[in-house]
């Protein structure tokens, strides 16, 4: 039987993953649409890169694990949105590890 703490922790983890997925999708949308300002697109690209890549090896492994835990349709959606930007290199490399 799960304790209330365990249920709460699971719920928070699930909510956190859903939030991360939606945030990355929205950032990729901003990056994709040329009608957004250059500043907004640059900031979205930076935030997306920072969410997917780190020079720190420990964090990099965590980020790769998190990326691969996202549903495949979400990963494809994000990759399509960023296909014309530099961030695509980071996204594609994640799945080759």
N, C-alpha and C positions, 0 to 999 in steps of 0.2 A: 504494500500500500504506500502510495506517495504521500509525503508530508506536504503541508501547505506551502512550506518554503520551496520544496522541489517543484511543485506545480507553478508557483510564482516565477521561479528561475527559468523553467521551461518556456513559460509564456513570454517572459522578457526576451529570451533568446530568439524565439520565433518572431516576435514583433520586431526585434532588432534586425534580423535577416531580411524580413519583408521591407523594412525601412531602407536598408542598404540597397536592395534590389531596385526599389522605386527611385531612390536618389540617383543611382548610376544611370538608370534609364532616362530620367529627366535631364541629367547633365549631358548625356549623349544626344538627346533631342535638341538641346540648346546649341551644341557644337555642330550638329547637322544642318540646321536651318540658317541659311545665309542671310536671312532678314534680321537676325539678331545682331546687335552691335558687335563690333570687333572686340571691345573690352569684355562683353558678356561671354563671347565665344572663347576668348583666351582664358578667362577665369574658369569656365566650365571645363576646358581642356586640362588646365592645371589641376583642378580638383579631381577630375577623373583619373589623371595620371597618378596623383598622390594616393588615391584609393586603390590603385592597382599595382603600384610599383614602389619599392623601397630599396635603397642601397644596403640597408641592414639585412644581413642574411636571414636572421630569425624572423623578422617581419615579412621578408619576401616569401618565405615558405608559408607563413600564415595567410598572406594575400593570395598566393596561388591556390592554396587549399580552399579559401573562401570563394574565389572566382569559380573554381571547378565544382563547388557545391551549388552554385546557382543553376536553376533549370536551363537546359540547353537552349530553349527558345529565347530566354532572356539574354544569354551570351550571344546568340546569333543576332538578335535585335540590336544590341549595343555595338557589335562588330560592324554591322551594316551601317549604322549611324555614323561611326567614326572612320569609315573606310577611306575617306578623302583627307584625313588629317594625320599628323605625326603620331598621335596616340595609338593608332592602329598597330604600330610595331610592338608596343607594349602588350596590347590585348592578344595579338596572335602568338607572341612568344610565351605567354602564360600557358597556352594549351599544348605547347611542345615540350614542356618540362616533364 
